[in-house]
Amino acid sequence: MLPNFFIVGAPKAGTTSLYHYLESHPDIYMSPVKEPNYFSHEDIVKQDLFYNEKGIASLAEYEALFNGATTEKAIGEASVSYLFYDSVPGKIKKRVPDARIIIMLRNPVDRAFSHFSMDKRLGYVNESFESIFEHTGKSKLSHLYYQQYIELGNYYKQVKRYLDIFPKEQIKIFLLRDMKTDTPQLVKQLYKFLDVDENFVADVSEKFNSNAAPRTKLMSRLYQNQKLRSNIRRVLPANTVETVKKFLFTPKKESLPDELVVKLKAYYKSDIQQLENLLQKDLKVWL
């Protein structure tokens, strides 16, 4: 069995909350591993991406993720790496030609710093955000940091690849602000898009994977153990992991200096304008 819909990204754009809201519907089955990265596995391995979590390589192991599905009409997963890598839309189309695609986008400046802040707390990066953006970092991974925090926010080509390969009616694109403005309405639209009962009312009061820091130094050291985190995610379902994190983490909000925000807005301006034309959606609030 293979999924018939995919949440493909973007990272740090509300996809974890969306995963849980969809999972709560009785007619929707979500893979217990939120991000199997099956269709992006080759790209991640080729790049030797610093997360050290390569995802699932074999089709048999990938199919096994969906063995728990029974009578559900919509079967999905949420690998946010699928938006960035240019080979992924074609791979999905080849395996699941009728797949429905869900894309969530966030103000690229906010997304970039949120992604960086999360990875810094996880111990993946020890450079400053400014040095990564300005290409002044000394790490051998600087080019990958730049990709993950800066380039992933260049949405135009990423979104266009899906629109070029899949019919428009198979793609649903939202902005994070849509979810923040009226979460129940957005979820209702997605239920309709996935052809399940749109009258089901999900509990959308909780936000998932928001910026948070470990409560103790010991927890911080344990959390930075990448192998330990990876093994836990393979053993525990995504919803259990989120429940545990509530007790071990406390909310933490950081912000960028104003002058760096100005530089980032200038960097993304052209891409945002192209995306506006592509989607016929007003994105001036991002500029």
VOPARO-123153 format. One line per field, with one value per atom (N, C-alpha, C): residue in one letter; x, z, y. Coordinates in nm, 2 decimals. Atoms other than C-alpha are relative to their C-alpha. Example, Ala and Ser with C-alpha at 12.3 -4.5 7.8 and 13.67 -1.06 7.14 Angstrom:
BEGIN
resn (a,a,a,s,s,s);
X (0.09,1.23,0.09,-0.09,1.37,-0.08);
Z (0.00,0.78,0.00,0.00,0.71,0.08);
Y (-0.12,-0.45,0.12,-0.11,-0.11,0.11);
% end
This chain:
BEGIN
resn (m,m,m,l,l,l,p,p,p,n,n,n,f,f,f,f,f,f,i,i,i,v,v,v,g,g,g,a,a,a,p,p,p,k,k,k,a,a,a,g,g,g,t,t,t,t,t,t,s,s,s,l,l,l,y,y,y,h,h,h,y,y,y,l,l,l,e,e,e,s,s,s,h,h,h,p,p,p,d,d,d,i,i,i,y,y,y,m,m,m,s,s,s,p,p,p,v,v,v,k,k,k,e,e,e,p,p,p,n,n,n,y,y,y,f,f,f,s,s,s,h,h,h,e,e,e,d,d,d,i,i,i,v,v,v,k,k,k,q,q,q,d,d,d,l,l,l,f,f,f,y,y,y,n,n,n,e,e,e,k,k,k,g,g,g,i,i,i,a,a,a,s,s,s,l,l,l,a,a,a,e,e,e,y,y,y,e,e,e,a,a,a,l,l,l,f,f,f,n,n,n,g,g,g,a,a,a,t,t,t,t,t,t,e,e,e,k,k,k,a,a,a,i,i,i,g,g,g,e,e,e,a,a,a,s,s,s,v,v,v,s,s,s,y,y,y,l,l,l,f,f,f,y,y,y,d,d,d,s,s,s,v,v,v,p,p,p,g,g,g,k,k,k,i,i,i,k,k,k,k,k,k,r,r,r,v,v,v,p,p,p,d,d,d,a,a,a,r,r,r,i,i,i,i,i,i,i,i,i,m,m,m,l,l,l,r,r,r,n,n,n,p,p,p,v,v,v,d,d,d,r,r,r,a,a,a,f,f,f,s,s,s,h,h,h,f,f,f,s,s,s,m,m,m,d,d,d,k,k,k,r,r,r,l,l,l,g,g,g,y,y,y,v,v,v,n,n,n,e,e,e,s,s,s,f,f,f,e,e,e,s,s,s,i,i,i,f,f,f,e,e,e,h,h,h,t,t,t,g,g,g,k,k,k,s,s,s,k,k,k,l,l,l,s,s,s,h,h,h,l,l,l,y,y,y,y,y,y,q,q,q,q,q,q,y,y,y,i,i,i,e,e,e,l,l,l,g,g,g,n,n,n,y,y,y,y,y,y,k,k,k,q,q,q,v,v,v,k,k,k,r,r,r,y,y,y,l,l,l,d,d,d,i,i,i,f,f,f,p,p,p,k,k,k,e,e,e,q,q,q,i,i,i,k,k,k,i,i,i,f,f,f,l,l,l,l,l,l,r,r,r,d,d,d,m,m,m,k,k,k,t,t,t,d,d,d,t,t,t,p,p,p,q,q,q,l,l,l,v,v,v,k,k,k,q,q,q,l,l,l,y,y,y,k,k,k,f,f,f,l,l,l,d,d,d,v,v,v,d,d,d,e,e,e,n,n,n,f,f,f,v,v,v,a,a,a,d,d,d,v,v,v,s,s,s,e,e,e,k,k,k,f,f,f,n,n,n,s,s,s,n,n,n,a,a,a,a,a,a,p,p,p,r,r,r,t,t,t,k,k,k,l,l,l,m,m,m,s,s,s,r,r,r,l,l,l,y,y,y,q,q,q,n,n,n,q,q,q,k,k,k,l,l,l,r,r,r,s,s,s,n,n,n,i,i,i,r,r,r,r,r,r,v,v,v,l,l,l,p,p,p,a,a,a,n,n,n,t,t,t,v,v,v,e,e,e,t,t,t,v,v,v,k,k,k,k,k,k,f,f,f,l,l,l,f,f,f,t,t,t,p,p,p,k,k,k,k,k,k,e,e,e,s,s,s,l,l,l,p,p,p,d,d,d,e,e,e,l,l,l,v,v,v,v,v,v,k,k,k,l,l,l,k,k,k,a,a,a,y,y,y,y,y,y,k,k,k,s,s,s,d,d,d,i,i,i,q,q,q,q,q,q,l,l,l,e,e,e,n,n,n,l,l,l,l,l,l,q,q,q,k,k,k,d,d,d,l,l,l,k,k,k,v,v,v,w,w,w,l,l,l);
X (0.08,0.00,0.09,-0.07,0.12,-0.10,0.09,-0.01,-0.07,0.06,-0.25,0.00,-0.03,-0.16,0.12,-0.13,0.15,0.00,-0.04,0.23,0.15,-0.14,0.55,0.08,-0.07,0.65,-0.08,-0.14,0.78,0.03,-0.04,0.98,-0.03,0.03,0.89,-0.12,0.11,0.56,-0.13,0.13,0.30,-0.03,0.04,0.32,-0.02,0.01,0.36,-0.14,0.13,0.04,-0.10,0.09,-0.13,-0.01,-0.01,-0.01,-0.09,0.08,-0.18,-0.15,0.14,-0.50,-0.07,0.05,-0.54,-0.01,-0.01,-0.44,-0.13,0.11,-0.73,-0.13,0.12,-0.99,-0.01,0.01,-1.13,0.02,-0.02,-1.11,0.14,-0.13,-0.75,0.10,-0.11,-0.44,0.13,-0.13,-0.11,0.11,-0.11,0.22,0.05,-0.05,0.34,0.13,-0.12,0.68,-0.04,0.05,0.59,0.08,-0.08,0.88,0.09,-0.08,0.99,0.10,-0.10,1.17,0.03,-0.03,1.14,0.03,-0.02,1.11,0.12,-0.12,1.40,0.13,-0.12,1.63,0.12,-0.12,1.87,0.07,-0.06,1.91,0.06,-0.06,1.97,0.13,-0.13,2.23,0.11,-0.10,2.40,0.06,-0.05,2.43,0.07,-0.05,2.53,-0.04,0.06,2.30,0.03,-0.06,2.41,-0.10,0.10,2.09,0.03,-0.03,2.22,-0.12,0.12,1.87,-0.04,0.01,1.86,-0.14,0.14,1.50,-0.01,0.03,1.36,0.04,-0.06,1.54,-0.08,0.06,1.35,-0.15,0.14,1.00,-0.08,0.07,0.91,-0.02,0.00,1.00,-0.10,0.09,0.81,-0.15,0.13,0.50,-0.05,0.04,0.51,-0.05,0.05,0.45,-0.15,0.14,0.10,-0.08,0.07,0.01,-0.11,0.10,-0.19,-0.13,0.12,-0.44,-0.10,0.10,-0.77,-0.11,0.11,-1.09,0.02,-0.02,-0.94,0.00,0.00,-1.00,0.12,-0.12,-0.71,0.12,-0.12,-0.36,0.11,-0.10,-0.08,0.13,-0.12,0.26,0.05,-0.03,0.44,0.16,-0.15,0.81,0.02,-0.01,0.89,0.12,-0.11,1.21,-0.05,0.05,0.99,-0.02,0.02,0.94,0.13,-0.13,1.31,0.06,-0.08,1.46,-0.08,0.07,1.37,-0.04,0.03,1.36,-0.13,0.11,1.08,-0.13,0.14,0.76,-0.01,0.00,0.85,-0.01,0.00,0.91,-0.13,0.14,0.58,-0.10,0.09,0.40,0.01,-0.02,0.55,-0.06,0.05,0.45,-0.15,0.14,0.12,-0.05,0.03,0.00,-0.12,0.12,-0.33,0.02,-0.03,-0.16,-0.05,0.03,-0.29,0.11,-0.12,-0.03,-0.04,0.03,-0.05,0.13,-0.11,0.19,-0.03,0.02,0.22,0.12,-0.11,0.43,-0.01,-0.01,0.55,0.09,-0.08,0.70,0.15,-0.13,1.05,0.11,-0.09,1.23,-0.02,0.03,1.05,0.03,-0.02,1.08,0.15,-0.14,1.46,0.05,-0.06,1.53,-0.06,0.06,1.28,0.08,-0.07,1.46,0.14,-0.13,1.80,0.00,0.01,1.69,-0.02,0.03,1.55,0.13,-0.12,1.87,0.11,-0.10,2.09,-0.03,0.04,1.90,0.03,-0.02,1.94,0.15,-0.14,2.31,0.05,-0.04,2.33,0.09,-0.07,2.48,0.06,-0.05,2.72,0.05,-0.03,2.76,-0.12,0.11,2.56,-0.08,0.08,2.27,0.05,-0.06,2.43,0.12,-0.11,2.75,-0.04,0.05,2.56,-0.06,0.06,2.36,0.10,-0.10,2.66,0.12,-0.11,2.88,0.13,-0.13,3.14,0.03,-0.02,3.11,0.13,-0.12,3.42,-0.03,0.03,3.24,0.00,0.00,3.28,-0.15,0.14,2.90,-0.08,0.06,2.84,-0.10,0.09,2.69,-0.13,0.12,2.44,-0.08,0.07,2.35,-0.08,0.06,2.28,-0.12,0.11,2.07,-0.12,0.11,1.86,-0.07,0.06,1.80,-0.04,0.03,1.81,-0.07,0.05,1.76,-0.14,0.13,1.46,-0.12,0.10,1.27,-0.03,0.02,1.30,-0.11,0.11,0.96,-0.04,0.06,0.88,0.03,-0.03,1.07,-0.05,0.05,0.98,-0.14,0.15,0.61,-0.03,0.03,0.62,0.03,-0.03,0.77,-0.12,0.12,0.46,-0.11,0.10,0.23,0.02,-0.03,0.41,-0.02,0.01,0.38,-0.14,0.13,0.05,-0.11,0.12,-0.30,-0.03,0.03,-0.40,-0.10,0.10,-0.70,0.06,-0.07,-0.45,0.09,-0.10,-0.26,-0.08,0.06,-0.37,0.12,-0.10,-0.15,-0.05,0.04,-0.19,0.12,-0.10,0.00,-0.02,0.01,0.08,-0.09,0.09,-0.11,-0.14,0.14,-0.42,-0.04,0.03,-0.39,-0.01,0.00,-0.32,-0.13,0.12,-0.62,-0.12,0.12,-0.88,0.04,-0.04,-0.74,-0.12,0.11,-1.08,-0.04,0.04,-1.17,0.11,-0.11,-0.83,-0.01,0.01,-0.86,-0.13,0.13,-1.22,0.02,-0.03,-1.09,0.08,-0.09,-0.83,-0.08,0.08,-1.09,-0.08,0.07,-1.29,0.09,-0.10,-0.98,0.04,-0.04,-0.90,-0.13,0.13,-1.27,-0.03,0.05,-1.34,-0.10,0.11,-1.62,0.05,-0.05,-1.56,-0.07,0.08,-1.81,0.07,-0.07,-1.57,0.07,-0.07,-1.44,0.12,-0.13,-1.08,0.03,-0.05,-0.93,0.13,-0.11,-0.71,0.06,-0.04,-0.64,0.15,-0.14,-0.29,0.09,-0.10,0.01,0.12,-0.11,0.29,0.13,-0.13,0.66,0.03,-0.04,0.67,0.13,-0.13,0.99,0.00,-0.01,1.09,0.14,-0.13,1.40,-0.01,0.00,1.49,0.00,0.01,1.41,0.12,-0.12,1.74,0.12,-0.12,2.10,0.02,-0.01,2.09,-0.09,0.09,1.79,0.05,-0.06,1.96,0.11,-0.10,2.26,-0.05,0.06,2.04,-0.07,0.08,1.83,0.10,-0.10,2.15,0.06,-0.05,2.23,-0.09,0.08,2.12,-0.04,0.04,2.13,-0.11,0.10,1.92,-0.14,0.13,1.65,-0.05,0.04,1.65,-0.06,0.05,1.60,-0.13,0.13,1.32,-0.11,0.11,1.13,-0.03,0.03,1.16,-0.09,0.07,1.02,-0.14,0.13,0.75,-0.07,0.08,0.47,0.01,-0.02,0.48,-0.08,0.09,0.19,0.05,-0.06,0.36,0.13,-0.12,0.69,-0.05,0.05,0.49,-0.05,0.05,0.33,0.11,-0.12,0.66,0.07,-0.07,0.81,-0.06,0.07,0.54,0.06,-0.05,0.68,0.15,-0.15,1.05,0.05,-0.04,1.05,-0.09,0.07,0.95,0.01,0.00,0.85,0.11,-0.11,1.13,-0.01,0.01,1.10,0.12,-0.12,1.40,-0.04,0.03,1.41,0.13,-0.12,1.65,0.01,-0.02,1.81,-0.08,0.08,1.60,0.08,-0.08,1.89,0.02,-0.02,1.93,-0.14,0.13,1.55,-0.01,0.01,1.58,0.08,-0.08,1.86,-0.06,0.06,1.67,-0.12,0.11,1.36,0.04,-0.06,1.57,0.04,-0.04,1.71,-0.12,0.11,1.37,-0.10,0.10,1.19,-0.04,0.03,1.22,-0.07,0.06,1.13,-0.15,0.14,0.82,-0.09,0.07,0.71,-0.04,0.03,0.74,-0.11,0.10,0.54,-0.13,0.13,0.27,-0.07,0.05,0.23,-0.04,0.03,0.23,-0.13,0.12,-0.03,-0.11,0.10,-0.22,-0.06,0.03,-0.21,0.09,-0.07,-0.12,0.10,-0.10,0.21,0.08,-0.07,0.30,0.03,-0.02,0.28,0.14,-0.13,0.60,0.12,-0.10,0.79,0.03);
Z (0.00,0.00,0.00,0.01,-0.09,0.04,-0.03,0.03,-0.13,0.11,-0.19,0.02,-0.01,-0.06,0.08,-0.06,0.05,0.05,-0.04,0.26,-0.03,0.06,0.08,0.06,-0.06,0.28,0.01,-0.02,0.35,0.15,-0.14,0.67,0.08,-0.10,0.97,-0.05,0.05,0.80,0.05,-0.06,1.02,-0.04,0.05,0.86,0.11,-0.11,1.19,0.06,-0.05,1.32,-0.10,0.11,0.99,0.00,-0.01,1.02,0.11,-0.12,1.36,-0.02,0.02,1.26,-0.10,0.10,0.96,0.06,-0.06,1.16,0.09,-0.09,1.40,-0.07,0.08,1.12,-0.01,0.00,1.13,-0.14,0.13,0.75,-0.06,0.04,0.73,0.08,-0.07,0.80,-0.04,0.02,0.84,0.05,-0.04,0.85,0.14,-0.14,1.21,0.01,0.01,1.10,-0.08,0.07,1.00,-0.13,0.12,0.76,-0.04,0.04,0.60,-0.11,0.10,0.32,-0.11,0.10,0.08,-0.14,0.14,-0.24,-0.01,0.00,-0.14,0.05,-0.07,0.01,-0.08,0.08,-0.28,0.00,0.00,-0.29,0.14,-0.13,0.09,0.02,-0.02,0.08,-0.09,0.10,-0.23,0.06,-0.05,-0.05,0.14,-0.13,0.28,0.10,-0.08,0.46,0.14,-0.13,0.81,0.11,-0.10,0.98,0.04,-0.03,0.97,0.01,0.00,0.92,-0.15,0.14,0.57,-0.05,0.04,0.58,-0.04,0.04,0.43,-0.15,0.13,0.13,-0.08,0.07,0.04,-0.02,0.02,-0.11,0.10,-0.09,0.11,0.14,-0.14,0.43,-0.01,0.01,0.30,0.00,0.00,0.22,0.13,-0.13,0.56,0.10,-0.08,0.71,0.00,0.02,0.58,0.02,-0.02,0.68,0.10,-0.10,0.97,-0.06,0.06,0.73,-0.03,0.02,0.71,-0.09,0.08,0.59,-0.04,0.02,0.57,-0.15,0.15,0.23,-0.04,0.03,0.26,0.08,-0.06,0.33,-0.03,0.03,0.37,0.09,-0.07,0.49,-0.02,0.00,0.55,0.01,0.01,0.43,-0.06,0.05,0.40,-0.09,0.09,0.21,-0.15,0.13,-0.09,-0.08,0.07,-0.18,-0.07,0.05,-0.23,-0.11,0.10,-0.43,-0.13,0.13,-0.80,-0.06,0.06,-0.87,0.07,-0.08,-0.61,-0.07,0.06,-0.80,-0.10,0.10,-1.09,0.06,-0.06,-0.86,0.06,-0.06,-0.68,-0.11,0.11,-1.01,-0.06,0.06,-1.14,0.08,-0.09,-0.83,0.03,-0.04,-0.74,-0.09,0.09,-1.05,0.04,-0.05,-0.88,0.14,-0.13,-0.57,0.02,-0.03,-0.40,0.08,-0.05,-0.30,0.09,-0.09,0.00,0.03,-0.02,0.02,0.10,-0.10,0.32,-0.01,0.01,0.28,0.11,-0.11,0.54,-0.05,0.03,0.51,0.01,0.00,0.40,0.10,-0.10,0.64,0.13,-0.13,0.94,0.00,0.01,0.81,0.01,0.00,0.76,0.15,-0.14,1.12,0.09,-0.08,1.27,-0.02,0.03,1.10,0.06,-0.06,1.20,0.15,-0.14,1.56,0.06,-0.04,1.58,-0.01,0.02,1.44,0.10,-0.10,1.67,0.14,-0.12,1.97,0.00,0.02,1.83,-0.01,0.01,1.80,-0.14,0.14,1.42,-0.05,0.05,1.37,0.11,-0.10,1.57,-0.06,0.06,1.33,0.03,-0.02,1.36,-0.13,0.12,1.12,-0.09,0.09,0.99,-0.08,0.07,0.90,-0.11,0.10,0.71,-0.12,0.10,0.52,-0.08,0.07,0.44,-0.06,0.06,0.34,0.07,-0.07,0.61,0.10,-0.09,0.80,-0.04,0.02,0.84,-0.01,0.00,0.86,-0.14,0.13,0.58,-0.04,0.03,0.61,-0.04,0.02,0.54,-0.12,0.12,0.19,0.03,-0.04,0.34,0.10,-0.09,0.62,-0.09,0.08,0.35,-0.08,0.07,0.16,0.09,-0.09,0.46,0.05,-0.07,0.61,-0.10,0.09,0.31,-0.13,0.13,-0.02,0.00,-0.01,0.10,0.00,0.00,0.12,-0.14,0.14,-0.26,-0.06,0.03,-0.32,-0.15,0.14,-0.68,-0.08,0.08,-0.86,0.06,-0.07,-0.60,-0.02,0.02,-0.62,-0.15,0.14,-1.00,-0.05,0.05,-1.04,0.02,-0.03,-0.88,-0.09,0.09,-1.09,-0.14,0.13,-1.40,-0.02,0.02,-1.33,0.04,-0.04,-1.15,-0.04,0.03,-1.25,0.12,-0.10,-1.06,0.11,-0.10,-0.90,0.10,-0.10,-0.73,0.09,-0.09,-0.55,0.08,-0.09,-0.26,0.07,-0.06,-0.15,0.10,-0.10,0.17,0.05,-0.07,0.36,0.15,-0.14,0.73,0.06,-0.06,0.79,-0.02,0.02,0.65,0.12,-0.11,0.93,0.13,-0.12,1.19,0.01,0.00,1.08,0.03,-0.02,1.07,-0.02,0.01,1.15,-0.03,0.03,1.15,-0.15,0.14,0.81,-0.10,0.08,0.66,0.00,-0.02,0.80,-0.07,0.07,0.67,-0.15,0.14,0.32,-0.04,0.03,0.34,0.00,0.00,0.44,-0.13,0.13,0.13,-0.11,0.10,-0.08,0.00,-0.01,0.04,-0.01,0.02,-0.01,0.12,-0.12,0.35,0.06,-0.06,0.57,0.06,-0.04,0.60,0.12,-0.12,0.89,0.13,-0.12,1.13,0.06,-0.06,1.38,0.08,-0.07,1.48,0.11,-0.10,1.79,-0.05,0.06,1.65,0.10,-0.10,1.98,0.03,-0.03,2.01,-0.12,0.11,1.80,0.03,-0.01,1.73,-0.06,0.06,1.67,0.00,-0.01,1.78,0.06,-0.06,1.89,0.15,-0.14,2.22,0.03,-0.04,2.42,0.12,-0.11,2.66,0.13,-0.13,3.02,0.08,-0.08,3.16,-0.09,0.08,3.05,-0.04,0.03,3.08,-0.12,0.11,2.85,-0.13,0.12,2.61,-0.06,0.05,2.59,-0.06,0.05,2.54,-0.14,0.13,2.27,-0.11,0.11,2.08,-0.05,0.04,2.05,-0.12,0.12,1.69,-0.02,0.01,1.69,0.09,-0.09,2.00,-0.05,0.05,1.85,-0.12,0.12,1.53,0.04,-0.04,1.71,0.07,-0.07,1.93,-0.10,0.10,1.62,-0.08,0.07,1.47,0.09,-0.09,1.78,0.04,-0.04,1.89,-0.11,0.10,1.68,0.02,-0.01,1.60,0.10,-0.10,1.83,0.14,-0.13,2.12,0.03,-0.01,2.05,0.04,-0.03,2.06,0.14,-0.14,2.39,0.10,-0.09,2.55,0.00,0.01,2.42,0.08,-0.08,2.60,0.14,-0.13,2.93,0.02,-0.01,2.85,-0.06,0.06,2.66,0.04,-0.04,2.73,-0.12,0.12,2.46,0.01,0.00,2.35,-0.14,0.12,2.10,-0.01,0.03,1.94,-0.13,0.12,1.67,-0.06,0.08,1.40,0.02,0.00,1.41,-0.12,0.11,1.20,-0.13,0.12,0.96,-0.08,0.07,0.88,-0.06,0.06,0.82,-0.13,0.13,0.56,-0.11,0.10,0.39,-0.06,0.04,0.38,-0.09,0.09,0.24,-0.14,0.14,-0.04,-0.07,0.07,-0.11,-0.06,0.04,-0.13,-0.10,0.07,-0.31,-0.14,0.14,-0.67,0.00,0.00,-0.58,0.05,-0.06,-0.38,-0.11,0.11,-0.68,-0.11,0.09,-0.91,0.05,-0.06,-0.67,0.00,0.01,-0.65,-0.14,0.14,-1.03,-0.02,0.03,-1.03,0.07,-0.08,-0.75,-0.02,0.01,-0.83,0.14,-0.15,-0.45,0.05,-0.05,-0.28,0.12,-0.10,-0.09,0.05,-0.03,-0.03,0.15,-0.14,0.35,0.03,-0.02,0.31,-0.04,0.05,0.15,0.10);
Y (-0.12,0.00,0.12,-0.13,0.35,0.11,-0.11,0.69,0.06,-0.07,0.88,0.15,-0.14,1.22,0.03,-0.03,1.40,0.15,-0.14,1.71,0.02,0.00,1.81,0.12,-0.11,2.12,0.13,-0.02,2.37,-0.02,0.01,2.31,0.12,-0.11,2.52,0.09,-0.07,2.62,-0.05,0.05,2.45,-0.14,0.13,2.11,-0.11,0.10,1.92,0.02,-0.02,2.08,-0.06,0.06,1.99,-0.15,0.15,1.63,-0.05,0.04,1.60,0.03,-0.03,1.77,-0.10,0.10,1.54,-0.14,0.14,1.23,-0.02,0.01,1.30,-0.04,0.03,1.24,-0.15,0.15,0.88,-0.06,0.05,0.86,0.03,-0.04,0.97,-0.08,0.07,0.75,0.07,-0.06,0.92,-0.10,0.10,0.72,0.04,-0.03,0.68,0.07,-0.08,0.81,0.12,-0.12,1.17,0.03,-0.03,1.22,-0.11,0.11,0.90,0.04,-0.04,1.09,-0.10,0.10,0.80,0.05,-0.05,1.00,0.09,-0.09,1.23,-0.07,0.07,0.96,0.01,0.00,0.95,0.14,-0.14,1.33,0.03,-0.03,1.35,-0.07,0.08,1.07,0.06,-0.06,1.23,0.12,-0.13,1.56,-0.03,0.03,1.39,0.11,-0.10,1.63,-0.02,0.01,1.70,-0.05,0.05,1.58,-0.15,0.14,1.22,-0.09,0.07,1.10,-0.02,0.02,0.95,-0.03,0.04,0.83,-0.15,0.14,0.51,-0.02,0.02,0.37,-0.11,0.11,0.05,0.02,-0.01,0.04,-0.09,0.09,-0.26,0.07,-0.07,-0.06,0.12,-0.11,0.24,-0.05,0.05,0.04,-0.05,0.05,-0.12,0.11,-0.11,0.23,0.01,-0.02,0.21,-0.13,0.13,-0.15,0.02,-0.02,-0.01,0.06,-0.05,0.15,-0.11,0.10,-0.03,0.05,-0.05,0.15,0.15,-0.14,0.50,0.03,-0.04,0.68,0.07,-0.09,0.92,-0.06,0.06,0.78,0.09,-0.11,1.03,-0.01,-0.02,1.12,0.15,-0.14,1.45,0.02,-0.02,1.47,0.14,-0.14,1.84,0.02,-0.01,1.77,-0.02,0.02,1.68,0.13,-0.13,2.05,0.04,-0.06,2.14,-0.08,0.08,1.85,-0.02,-0.01,1.88,-0.13,0.13,1.51,-0.06,0.06,1.44,0.00,0.00,1.55,-0.11,0.10,1.32,-0.14,0.13,1.03,-0.03,0.02,1.08,-0.03,0.01,1.12,-0.14,0.13,0.79,-0.11,0.10,0.59,0.02,-0.03,0.76,0.12,-0.10,0.95,0.09,-0.07,1.05,0.07,-0.05,1.17,0.15,-0.14,1.49,0.06,-0.07,1.74,0.12,-0.11,1.97,0.08,-0.09,2.27,0.11,-0.11,2.50,0.09,-0.10,2.82,0.10,-0.10,3.07,0.11,-0.11,3.41,-0.05,0.06,3.31,0.05,-0.06,3.54,-0.07,0.06,3.40,-0.15,0.14,3.05,-0.03,0.02,3.08,0.01,-0.02,3.21,-0.11,0.10,2.96,-0.13,0.13,2.67,0.00,-0.01,2.80,-0.02,0.00,2.85,-0.14,0.13,2.50,-0.09,0.08,2.34,0.04,-0.04,2.55,-0.07,0.07,2.41,-0.15,0.15,2.06,-0.03,0.03,2.10,-0.03,0.02,2.09,0.10,-0.12,2.43,0.08,-0.08,2.64,0.13,-0.13,2.94,0.09,-0.10,3.26,0.00,-0.01,3.31,0.10,-0.11,3.63,-0.05,0.05,3.45,-0.10,0.10,3.18,0.08,-0.08,3.44,0.08,-0.09,3.66,-0.09,0.09,3.35,0.03,-0.02,3.43,-0.11,0.11,3.11,-0.09,0.08,2.88,-0.15,0.15,2.54,-0.06,0.07,2.29,-0.03,0.02,2.26,0.13,-0.13,2.63,0.00,0.00,2.56,-0.07,0.07,2.31,0.08,-0.09,2.56,0.10,-0.11,2.82,-0.06,0.07,2.57,-0.01,0.03,2.47,0.12,-0.11,2.81,0.12,-0.11,3.05,-0.05,0.04,2.87,-0.07,0.07,2.66,0.10,-0.10,2.99,0.06,-0.04,3.05,-0.10,0.09,2.89,-0.01,-0.01,2.99,-0.13,0.12,2.71,-0.13,0.12,2.46,-0.03,0.02,2.51,-0.02,0.01,2.55,-0.14,0.14,2.20,-0.09,0.08,2.05,0.04,-0.05,2.27,-0.04,0.05,2.16,-0.15,0.15,1.79,-0.05,0.05,1.75,0.10,-0.08,1.88,0.09,-0.09,2.19,-0.05,0.05,2.01,-0.10,0.09,1.77,0.07,-0.07,2.04,0.11,-0.10,2.26,0.07,-0.08,2.55,0.10,-0.09,2.74,0.08,-0.07,3.00,-0.02,0.02,2.96,0.11,-0.11,3.29,-0.04,0.05,3.11,-0.08,0.09,2.86,0.08,-0.08,3.12,0.08,-0.08,3.33,-0.08,0.08,3.05,-0.15,0.14,2.70,-0.09,0.10,2.52,0.01,-0.01,2.66,-0.06,0.06,2.56,-0.15,0.15,2.21,-0.05,0.04,2.19,-0.01,0.00,2.28,-0.12,0.11,2.01,-0.13,0.12,1.75,-0.01,0.00,1.85,-0.04,0.03,1.83,-0.15,0.14,1.48,-0.09,0.08,1.37,-0.08,0.06,1.29,0.09,-0.08,1.41,0.13,-0.13,1.78,0.06,-0.04,1.81,-0.05,0.04,1.63,0.12,-0.12,1.88,-0.05,0.03,1.84,0.09,-0.09,1.98,0.07,-0.08,2.25,0.10,-0.10,2.43,-0.01,0.02,2.28,0.02,-0.02,2.39,-0.09,0.10,2.14,0.05,-0.02,2.17,0.15,-0.14,2.54,0.02,-0.02,2.70,-0.02,0.04,2.55,-0.04,0.04,2.48,-0.10,0.10,2.19,0.07,-0.06,2.27,-0.01,0.01,2.15,-0.02,0.02,2.13,-0.15,0.14,1.75,-0.04,0.02,1.74,0.05,-0.06,1.97,-0.09,0.08,1.74,-0.13,0.12,1.43,0.03,-0.03,1.61,0.03,-0.02,1.70,-0.13,0.13,1.33,-0.04,0.02,1.29,-0.15,0.14,0.91,-0.04,0.03,0.89,0.05,-0.05,1.12,-0.08,0.08,0.92,-0.13,0.13,0.59,0.02,-0.02,0.74,0.02,-0.03,0.86,-0.13,0.13,0.51,-0.09,0.09,0.35,0.05,-0.06,0.60,0.07,-0.07,0.73,0.15,-0.14,1.10,0.07,-0.07,1.19,-0.02,0.03,1.02,0.09,-0.08,1.21,0.14,-0.13,1.54,0.01,0.00,1.45,0.01,0.00,1.38,0.14,-0.13,1.71,0.11,-0.10,1.91,0.01,0.00,1.80,0.03,-0.01,1.83,0.14,-0.12,2.16,0.12,-0.12,2.52,0.10,-0.09,2.78,0.10,-0.10,3.01,0.08,-0.08,3.30,0.09,-0.08,3.47,0.08,-0.08,3.74,0.05,-0.05,3.87,0.16,-0.14,4.22,0.06,-0.07,4.47,0.01,-0.03,4.54,-0.13,0.12,4.17,-0.04,0.02,4.14,0.07,-0.08,4.42,-0.07,0.07,4.23,-0.12,0.12,3.91,0.03,-0.04,4.08,0.04,-0.04,4.23,-0.13,0.13,3.88,-0.07,0.08,3.72,0.07,-0.08,4.00,-0.05,0.04,3.88,-0.13,0.13,3.52,0.01,-0.02,3.64,0.06,-0.06,3.85,-0.10,0.11,3.55,-0.09,0.09,3.34,0.06,-0.07,3.60,-0.01,0.01,3.59,-0.15,0.14,3.21,-0.04,0.04,3.17,0.09,-0.10,3.48,0.03,-0.02,3.55,0.12,-0.11,3.87,-0.04,0.03,3.82,0.12,-0.12,4.18,0.01,0.00,4.12,-0.06,0.06,3.92,0.10,-0.09,4.22,0.11);
% end
